[in-house]
Amino acid sequence: MRIMPIVRRVAGVLPLRSWLLVAGVLALVVALAWASGKGAEGERAKQDRTALKTERRASAARETAGVERSADVDRTRQLEKDLTDATAPFPDSRPSDRRVAFNCQRLRDDGVDTRTVSACVRLEARGKAEPVAR
């Protein structure tokens, strides 16, 4: 047991008050180290809660945007269908006699000889060549 004499010799170097002071300082250092670790854990927990709250809000916003986007797509498709249905009865390729007469009159006003324009000749042959008011 050689350790005990060494401990007694070291213990005898300082008075009891000094040893109590050293023990108190060590206890304070340990307590502060423990508290700083707890503070860091608390800060991390707070950051985790904030991140979770932010992610919940972002998730709700993404879901709302998806629903709105879906509604917009449905509304757009309905508008396209309504437009197609509304324009379906109109002829695609042939302008009306009024439109042809209007365009022939514009050509005449610009000084073009409409006797060489086949649409104007056909319109005049049918007797519908009266100009349309602008």
Residue pairs with C-beta under 8 A, 6 or more apart in sequence:
11 19
14 22
95 103
97 123
97 128
98 132
100 119
100 120
100 123
101 123
101 128
101 129
101 130
101 131
101 132
102 131
102 132
102 134
103 119
104 114
104 117
104 119
104 120
104 123
104 129
104 131
105 131
105 132
107 114
107 117
107 120
108 114
114 120
114 121
115 121
120 129
123 129
